Amino acid sequence: MAARPVRCSRIDAAPDLVILDVNLPNLSALSVLECADLYVPVVVFTSSPDSASWRAAVDLGVIEYVEKPSDQTEYMRRVSQIVKQWAVPVPEFR
């Protein structure tokens, strides 16, 4: 089945992290990345890694490209590190 075109929409509240699967049903994760104007870390998972998809994902700003299956503990450790590295400090109000 061919991937559907992505319709971009504005998101008012940005997430802390975006996790995508290269093989989304009816949709290409790379199409989402091309369409989205993300200023947050993006992690891509794939069950069928190939160098072309990896290069395209990196060119689109992906910071982690993880092959499935992966160890859940390792996955959570990596995600936690990414969120901590990209965390924006919240100003204190007095």
Wavefront OBJ file of the C-alpha trace (Angstrom):
o trace
v 0.000 0.000 0.000
v 1.382 3.419 -0.930
v 1.947 6.006 1.754
v -0.656 8.743 1.925
v 0.410 12.351 1.472
v 0.954 14.087 4.777
v -1.233 17.042 5.620
v 0.703 19.368 7.870
v -1.008 21.175 10.661
v 0.165 23.542 13.339
v 0.689 22.238 16.841
v 0.329 24.859 19.555
v 2.076 22.879 22.285
v 5.372 21.329 21.239
v 6.211 17.880 22.605
v 9.470 17.189 24.462
v 10.332 14.351 22.104
v 8.986 12.819 18.889
v 9.256 9.074 18.301
v 8.453 7.706 14.851
v 8.571 4.319 13.183
v 9.920 4.250 9.636
v 7.228 1.729 8.717
v 4.134 3.566 9.902
v 0.969 2.073 8.394
v -0.222 4.112 5.414
v 2.316 6.823 6.130
v 6.033 7.411 5.753
v 7.853 8.641 8.845
v 10.255 10.445 6.535
v 7.285 12.283 4.995
v 6.245 13.393 8.464
v 9.763 14.711 9.072
v 9.841 16.534 5.745
v 6.528 18.190 6.516
v 7.023 18.972 10.176
v 8.902 21.995 11.414
v 10.211 20.346 14.578
v 12.525 21.957 17.083
v 12.572 18.955 19.391
v 14.615 15.762 19.321
v 13.339 13.039 17.007
v 13.990 9.326 17.467
v 13.213 6.910 14.638
v 12.693 3.192 15.075
v 12.837 0.685 12.257
v 12.473 -3.054 11.845
v 14.037 -2.949 8.388
v 17.087 -0.698 8.469
v 18.671 0.401 5.248
v 21.366 2.973 4.677
v 19.225 5.168 2.414
v 16.492 5.575 5.073
v 19.104 6.185 7.749
v 20.823 8.905 5.690
v 17.503 10.540 4.842
v 16.439 10.522 8.496
v 19.755 12.028 9.646
v 19.533 14.682 6.916
v 16.084 15.575 8.285
v 17.454 16.061 11.813
v 16.857 12.707 13.495
v 19.192 12.328 16.464
v 18.670 8.603 17.107
v 17.955 5.857 14.587
v 17.228 2.621 16.467
v 16.853 -0.840 14.993
v 14.021 -2.977 16.392
v 13.700 -5.090 18.332
v 15.609 -3.259 21.001
v 16.034 -3.870 24.684
v 13.343 -1.924 26.555
v 15.718 -0.889 29.340
v 18.252 0.447 26.821
v 15.462 2.210 24.913
v 14.216 3.955 28.059
v 17.761 4.940 29.056
v 18.374 6.529 25.647
v 15.061 8.376 25.643
v 15.654 9.671 29.187
v 19.106 10.947 28.213
v 17.731 12.716 25.155
v 14.957 14.435 27.117
v 17.464 15.567 29.779
v 19.891 16.885 27.151
v 17.173 18.838 25.340
v 15.288 20.019 28.420
v 14.627 23.721 28.546
v 14.865 25.059 32.082
v 11.608 26.447 33.406
v 12.068 29.958 34.812
v 11.226 30.485 38.448
v 8.455 32.953 39.149
v 8.647 34.991 42.332
l 1 2 3 4 5 6 7 8 9 10 11 12 13 14 15 16 17 18 19 20 21 22 23 24 25 26 27 28 29 30 31 32 33 34 35 36 37 38 39 40 41 42 43 44 45 46 47 48 49 50 51 52 53 54 55 56 57 58 59 60 61 62 63 64 65 66 67 68 69 70 71 72 73 74 75 76 77 78 79 80 81 82 83 84 85 86 87 88 89 90 91 92 93 94
